[in-house]
Amino acid sequence: MVARSVELAVTALASLPERDQDRMGRQLLTYIERLLQLRAEIDKGSGSFEAGAGEALDIEDFLHRQNERHGTP
């Protein structure tokens, strides 16, 4: 079963020139692949955490490292 919004998007996509359809199809596939990879990583992390392999997060340290990484003061 496909969600109604996907059906509407495919119908709208069919009205576009083939070149645009190809571009949009590639973009959608890339998005779906990234989403599936992210979900797999989340499942992997959840499994590790549930198995007791997780560790406490020092939120201040985490934010500091992220800010340094992205050049934010």
N, CA, C and O atoms as a Tinker XYZ file with bonds, in Angstrom:
   292  protein
     1  N      0.838000   -1.177000    0.000000    73     2
     2  CA     0.000000    0.000000    0.000000    64     1     3
     3  C      0.888000    1.247000    0.000000    63     2     4     5
     4  O      1.882000    1.316000    0.723000    81     3
     5  N      0.520000    2.209000   -0.807000    73     3     6
     6  CA     1.276000    3.452000   -0.923000    64     5     7
     7  C      0.438000    4.589000   -0.342000    63     6     8     9
     8  O     -0.770000    4.670000   -0.566000    81     7
     9  N      1.104000    5.460000    0.405000    73     7    10
    10  CA     0.408000    6.602000    1.003000    64     9    11
    11  C     -0.186000    7.494000   -0.089000    63    10    12    13
    12  O      0.355000    7.603000   -1.189000    81    11
    13  N     -1.288000    8.112000    0.238000    73    11    14
    14  CA    -1.993000    8.983000   -0.713000    64    13    15
    15  C     -1.076000   10.107000   -1.208000    63    14    16    17
    16  O     -1.121000   10.471000   -2.383000    81    15
    17  N     -0.263000   10.644000   -0.335000    73    15    18
    18  CA     0.629000   11.737000   -0.740000    64    17    19
    19  C      1.634000   11.265000   -1.787000    63    18    20    21
    20  O      2.003000   12.028000   -2.680000    81    19
    21  N      2.079000   10.013000   -1.683000    73    19    22
    22  CA     3.012000    9.483000   -2.674000    64    21    23
    23  C      2.295000    9.318000   -4.019000    63    22    24    25
    24  O      2.861000    9.618000   -5.070000    81    23
    25  N      1.071000    8.847000   -3.978000    73    23    26
    26  CA     0.284000    8.717000   -5.208000    64    25    27
    27  C      0.119000   10.071000   -5.886000    63    26    28    29
    28  O      0.265000   10.184000   -7.103000    81    27
    29  N     -0.185000   11.095000   -5.097000    73    27    30
    30  CA    -0.343000   12.444000   -5.650000    64    29    31
    31  C      0.966000   12.957000   -6.248000    63    30    32    33
    32  O      0.970000   13.588000   -7.305000    81    31
    33  N      2.068000   12.681000   -5.565000    73    31    34
    34  CA     3.374000   13.128000   -6.059000    64    33    35
    35  C      3.721000   12.440000   -7.375000    63    34    36    37
    36  O      4.233000   13.082000   -8.292000    81    35
    37  N      3.449000   11.150000   -7.476000    73    35    38
    38  CA     3.744000   10.414000   -8.706000    64    37    39
    39  C      2.879000   10.933000   -9.849000    63    38    40    41
    40  O      3.354000   11.069000  -10.976000    81    39
    41  N      1.628000   11.221000   -9.566000    73    39    42
    42  CA     0.744000   11.776000  -10.597000    64    41    43
    43  C      1.266000   13.123000  -11.083000    63    42    44    45
    44  O      1.302000   13.389000  -12.285000    81    43
    45  N      1.668000   13.968000  -10.143000    73    43    46
    46  CA     2.214000   15.274000  -10.515000    64    45    47
    47  C      3.520000   15.115000  -11.281000    63    46    48    49
    48  O      3.770000   15.835000  -12.248000    81    47
    49  N      4.342000   14.183000  -10.853000    73    47    50
    50  CA     5.626000   13.934000  -11.506000    64    49    51
    51  C      5.426000   13.508000  -12.957000    63    50    52    53
    52  O      6.205000   13.885000  -13.832000    81    51
    53  N      4.391000   12.729000  -13.208000    73    51    54
    54  CA     4.122000   12.241000  -14.566000    64    53    55
    55  C      3.817000   13.376000  -15.535000    63    54    56    57
    56  O      3.947000   13.204000  -16.747000    81    55
    57  N      3.419000   14.519000  -15.024000    73    55    58
    58  CA     3.102000   15.655000  -15.899000    64    57    59
    59  C      4.348000   16.441000  -16.306000    63    58    60    61
    60  O      4.269000   17.322000  -17.162000    81    59
    61  N      5.480000   16.134000  -15.708000    73    59    62
    62  CA     6.724000   16.840000  -16.013000    64    61    63
    63  C      7.449000   16.192000  -17.183000    63    62    64    65
    64  O      7.210000   15.025000  -17.493000    81    63
    65  N      8.330000   16.940000  -17.830000    73    63    66
    66  CA     9.154000   16.350000  -18.890000    64    65    67
    67  C     10.011000   15.207000  -18.341000    63    66    68    69
    68  O     10.336000   15.185000  -17.154000    81    67
    69  N     10.373000   14.263000  -19.207000    73    67    70
    70  CA    11.115000   13.076000  -18.786000    64    69    71
    71  C     12.415000   13.431000  -18.076000    63    70    72    73
    72  O     12.784000   12.786000  -17.095000    81    71
    73  N     13.101000   14.438000  -18.558000    73    71    74
    74  CA    14.367000   14.849000  -17.933000    64    73    75
    75  C     14.158000   15.245000  -16.476000    63    74    76    77
    76  O     14.947000   14.870000  -15.608000    81    75
    77  N     13.098000   16.001000  -16.208000    73    75    78
    78  CA    12.791000   16.406000  -14.836000    64    77    79
    79  C     12.350000   15.201000  -14.004000    63    78    80    81
    80  O     12.673000   15.108000  -12.819000    81    79
    81  N     11.612000   14.281000  -14.627000    73    79    82
    82  CA    11.202000   13.068000  -13.925000    64    81    83
    83  C     12.424000   12.263000  -13.486000    63    82    84    85
    84  O     12.485000   11.773000  -12.358000    81    83
    85  N     13.389000   12.135000  -14.383000    73    83    86
    86  CA    14.618000   11.401000  -14.051000    64    85    87
    87  C     15.363000   12.052000  -12.896000    63    86    88    89
    88  O     15.809000   11.378000  -11.968000    81    87
    89  N     15.491000   13.372000  -12.967000    73    87    90
    90  CA    16.203000   14.101000  -11.911000    64    89    91
    91  C     15.497000   13.920000  -10.574000    63    90    92    93
    92  O     16.137000   13.626000   -9.565000    81    91
    93  N     14.190000   14.093000  -10.566000    73    91    94
    94  CA    13.430000   13.953000   -9.326000    64    93    95
    95  C     13.483000   12.509000   -8.811000    63    94    96    97
    96  O     13.554000   12.281000   -7.603000    81    95
    97  N     13.448000   11.555000   -9.717000    73    95    98
    98  CA    13.534000   10.153000   -9.318000    64    97    99
    99  C     14.862000    9.848000   -8.651000    63    98   100   101
   100  O     14.907000    9.157000   -7.633000    81    99
   101  N     15.952000   10.364000   -9.227000    73    99   102
   102  CA    17.273000   10.153000   -8.627000    64   101   103
   103  C     17.362000   10.813000   -7.261000    63   102   104   105
   104  O     17.920000   10.232000   -6.329000    81   103
   105  N     16.821000   12.019000   -7.130000    73   103   106
   106  CA    16.845000   12.713000   -5.840000    64   105   107
   107  C     16.042000   11.946000   -4.792000    63   106   108   109
   108  O     16.469000   11.823000   -3.644000    81   107
   109  N     14.891000   11.438000   -5.185000    73   107   110
   110  CA    14.064000   10.679000   -4.257000    64   109   111
   111  C     14.759000    9.397000   -3.827000    63   110   112   113
   112  O     14.742000    9.050000   -2.646000    81   111
   113  N     15.367000    8.696000   -4.766000    73   111   114
   114  CA    16.085000    7.465000   -4.423000    64   113   115
   115  C     17.252000    7.740000   -3.481000    63   114   116   117
   116  O     17.487000    6.974000   -2.546000    81   115
   117  N     17.972000    8.811000   -3.716000    73   115   118
   118  CA    19.072000    9.184000   -2.828000    64   117   119
   119  C     18.556000    9.474000   -1.426000    63   118   120   121
   120  O     19.152000    9.047000   -0.438000    81   119
   121  N     17.452000   10.197000   -1.344000    73   119   122
   122  CA    16.848000   10.512000   -0.049000    64   121   123
   123  C     16.436000    9.228000    0.669000    63   122   124   125
   124  O     16.703000    9.071000    1.860000    81   123
   125  N     15.794000    8.322000   -0.040000    73   123   126
   126  CA    15.344000    7.067000    0.552000    64   125   127
   127  C     16.530000    6.235000    1.023000    63   126   128   129
   128  O     16.484000    5.659000    2.110000    81   127
   129  N     17.594000    6.163000    0.218000    73   127   130
   130  CA    18.788000    5.410000    0.617000    64   129   131
   131  C     19.395000    5.978000    1.894000    63   130   132   133
   132  O     19.783000    5.224000    2.786000    81   131
   133  N     19.477000    7.294000    1.987000    73   131   134
   134  CA    20.033000    7.930000    3.193000    64   133   135
   135  C     19.142000    7.670000    4.400000    63   134   136   137
   136  O     19.635000    7.416000    5.499000    81   135
   137  N     17.838000    7.733000    4.195000    73   135   138
   138  CA    16.907000    7.473000    5.283000    64   137   139
   139  C     17.041000    6.034000    5.779000    63   138   140   141
   140  O     17.043000    5.792000    6.986000    81   139
   141  N     17.151000    5.087000    4.860000    73   139   142
   142  CA    17.313000    3.687000    5.251000    64   141   143
   143  C     18.628000    3.461000    5.994000    63   142   144   145
   144  O     18.670000    2.697000    6.958000    81   143
   145  N     19.706000    4.123000    5.551000    73   143   146
   146  CA    20.988000    4.010000    6.242000    64   145   147
   147  C     20.891000    4.575000    7.654000    63   146   148   149
   148  O     21.409000    3.988000    8.604000    81   147
   149  N     20.228000    5.713000    7.782000    73   147   150
   150  CA    20.064000    6.341000    9.091000    64   149   151
   151  C     19.263000    5.437000   10.017000    63   150   152   153
   152  O     19.621000    5.258000   11.181000    81   151
   153  N     18.186000    4.873000    9.504000    73   151   154
   154  CA    17.374000    3.975000   10.327000    64   153   155
   155  C     18.168000    2.745000   10.756000    63   154   156   157
   156  O     18.021000    2.274000   11.884000    81   155
   157  N     19.009000    2.223000    9.863000    73   155   158
   158  CA    19.845000    1.071000   10.219000    64   157   159
   159  C     20.826000    1.445000   11.324000    63   158   160   161
   160  O     21.046000    0.662000   12.248000    81   159
   161  N     21.414000    2.632000   11.238000    73   159   162
   162  CA    22.344000    3.092000   12.273000    64   161   163
   163  C     21.629000    3.292000   13.605000    63   162   164   165
   164  O     22.171000    2.971000   14.662000    81   163
   165  N     20.415000    3.822000   13.547000    73   163   166
   166  CA    19.640000    4.004000   14.776000    64   165   167
   167  C     19.322000    2.651000   15.398000    63   166   168   169
   168  O     19.448000    2.483000   16.611000    81   167
   169  N     18.912000    1.688000   14.581000    73   167   170
   170  CA    18.627000    0.340000   15.086000    64   169   171
   171  C     19.868000   -0.287000   15.708000    63   170   172   173
   172  O     19.801000   -0.931000   16.755000    81   171
   173  N     20.998000   -0.085000   15.043000    73   171   174
   174  CA    22.260000   -0.618000   15.553000    64   173   175
   175  C     22.594000    0.010000   16.904000    63   174   176   177
   176  O     22.979000   -0.688000   17.841000    81   175
   177  N     22.447000    1.316000   16.997000    73   175   178
   178  CA    22.729000    2.017000   18.249000    64   177   179
   179  C     21.758000    1.624000   19.350000    63   178   180   181
   180  O     22.153000    1.461000   20.504000    81   179
   181  N     20.490000    1.472000   18.994000    73   179   182
   182  CA    19.492000    1.059000   19.986000    64   181   183
   183  C     19.805000   -0.328000   20.508000    63   182   184   185
   184  O     19.695000   -0.591000   21.706000    81   183
   185  N     20.196000   -1.213000   19.607000    73   183   186
   186  CA    20.554000   -2.566000   20.024000    64   185   187
   187  C     21.739000   -2.571000   20.962000    63   186   188   189
   188  O     21.745000   -3.300000   21.953000    81   187
   189  N     22.743000   -1.763000   20.660000    73   187   190
   190  CA    23.920000   -1.662000   21.529000    64   189   191
   191  C     23.539000   -1.111000   22.888000    63   190   192   193
   192  O     23.998000   -1.597000   23.922000    81   191
   193  N     22.700000   -0.096000   22.873000    73   191   194
   194  CA    22.279000    0.516000   24.132000    64   193   195
   195  C     21.490000   -0.474000   24.978000    63   194   196   197
   196  O     21.722000   -0.594000   26.181000    81   195
   197  N     20.561000   -1.181000   24.349000    73   195   198
   198  CA    19.752000   -2.154000   25.080000    64   197   199
   199  C     20.597000   -3.312000   25.607000    63   198   200   201
   200  O     20.252000   -3.929000   26.615000    81   199
   201  N     21.701000   -3.605000   24.924000    73   199   202
   202  CA    22.594000   -4.682000   25.375000    64   201   203
   203  C     23.532000   -4.207000   26.481000    63   202   204   205
   204  O     24.360000   -4.978000   26.967000    81   203
   205  N     23.405000   -2.943000   26.880000    73   203   206
   206  CA    24.224000   -2.416000   27.962000    64   205   207
   207  C     25.547000   -1.840000   27.505000    63   206   208   209
   208  O     26.413000   -1.557000   28.333000    81   207
   209  N     25.723000   -1.658000   26.193000    73   207   210
   210  CA    26.986000   -1.143000   25.691000    64   209   211
   211  C     27.023000    0.384000   25.662000    63   210   212   213
   212  O     28.044000    0.975000   25.310000    81   211
   213  N     25.916000    1.023000   26.032000    73   211   214
   214  CA    25.873000    2.484000   26.021000    64   213   215
   215  C     26.619000    3.066000   27.200000    63   214   216   217
   216  O     26.912000    2.372000   28.173000    81   215
   217  N     26.923000    4.343000   27.102000    73   215   218
   218  CA    27.583000    5.027000   28.207000    64   217   219
   219  C     26.965000    6.399000   28.379000    63   218   220   221
   220  O     26.358000    6.934000   27.452000    81   219
   221  N     27.115000    6.957000   29.542000    73   219   222
   222  CA    26.543000    8.262000   29.845000    64   221   223
   223  C     27.166000    9.326000   28.944000    63   222   224   225
   224  O     28.350000    9.266000   28.610000    81   223
   225  N     26.355000   10.284000   28.567000    73   223   226
   226  CA    26.800000   11.370000   27.707000    64   225   227
   227  C     26.991000   12.631000   28.528000    63   226   228   229
   228  O     26.087000   13.062000   29.244000    81   227
   229  N     28.174000   13.220000   28.418000    73   227   230
   230  CA    28.433000   14.518000   29.051000    64   229   231
   231  C     27.981000   15.568000   28.044000    63   230   232   233
   232  O     28.706000   15.878000   27.099000    81   231
   233  N     26.793000   16.112000   28.242000    73   231   234
   234  CA    26.186000   17.006000   27.257000    64   233   235
   235  C     27.015000   18.267000   27.038000    63   234   236   237
   236  O     27.103000   18.758000   25.913000    81   235
   237  N     27.616000   18.792000   28.087000    73   235   238
   238  CA    28.451000   19.991000   27.932000    64   237   239
   239  C     29.655000   19.701000   27.036000    63   238   240   241
   240  O     29.983000   20.501000   26.159000    81   239
   241  N     30.307000   18.572000   27.250000    73   239   242
   242  CA    31.443000   18.179000   26.423000    64   241   243
   243  C     31.013000   17.947000   24.983000    63   242   244   245
   244  O     31.690000   18.372000   24.046000    81   243
   245  N     29.882000   17.269000   24.814000    73   243   246
   246  CA    29.358000   17.003000   23.470000    64   245   247
   247  C     29.106000   18.307000   22.725000    63   246   248   249
   248  O     29.537000   18.463000   21.582000    81   247
   249  N     28.413000   19.244000   23.363000    73   247   250
   250  CA    28.115000   20.525000   22.712000    64   249   251
   251  C     29.384000   21.296000   22.406000    63   250   252   253
   252  O     29.491000   21.924000   21.353000    81   251
   253  N     30.331000   21.257000   23.299000    73   251   254
   254  CA    31.606000   21.940000   23.075000    64   253   255
   255  C     32.316000   21.377000   21.836000    63   254   256   257
   256  O     32.794000   22.125000   20.984000    81   255
   257  N     32.372000   20.036000   21.757000    73   255   258
   258  CA    33.022000   19.409000   20.592000    64   257   259
   259  C     32.283000   19.715000   19.300000    63   258   260   261
   260  O     32.913000   19.936000   18.266000    81   259
   261  N     30.963000   19.732000   19.342000    73   259   262
   262  CA    30.188000   20.028000   18.140000    64   261   263
   263  C     30.397000   21.475000   17.698000    63   262   264   265
   264  O     30.529000   21.758000   16.507000    81   263
   265  N     30.424000   22.385000   18.667000    73   263   266
   266  CA    30.658000   23.784000   18.333000    64   265   267
   267  C     32.032000   24.015000   17.741000    63   266   268   269
   268  O     32.187000   24.797000   16.804000    81   267
   269  N     33.036000   23.332000   18.287000    73   267   270
   270  CA    34.389000   23.445000   17.725000    64   269   271
   271  C     34.430000   22.887000   16.307000    63   270   272   273
   272  O     35.059000   23.463000   15.419000    81   271
   273  N     33.760000   21.772000   16.108000    73   271   274
   274  CA    33.749000   21.112000   14.799000    64   273   275
   275  C     33.097000   21.977000   13.723000    63   274   276   277
   276  O     33.501000   21.958000   12.561000    81   275
   277  N     32.083000   22.733000   14.133000    73   275   278
   278  CA    31.332000   23.537000   13.165000    64   277   279
   279  C     31.708000   25.010000   13.211000    63   278   280   281
   280  O     31.081000   25.837000   12.549000    81   279
   281  N     32.725000   25.338000   13.987000    73   279   282
   282  CA    33.219000   26.708000   14.028000    64   281   283
   283  C     32.310000   27.675000   14.773000    63   282   284   285
   284  O     32.359000   28.882000   14.540000    81   283
   285  N     31.493000   27.154000   15.656000    73   283   286
   286  CA    30.594000   28.011000   16.441000    64   285   287
   287  C     31.249000   28.299000   17.782000    63   286   288   289
   288  O     31.750000   27.387000   18.441000    81   287
   289  N     31.247000   29.552000   18.185000    73   287   290
   290  CA    31.879000   29.895000   19.471000    64   289   291
   291  C     31.155000   29.310000   20.668000    63   290   292
   292  O     31.577000   29.518000   21.806000    81   291
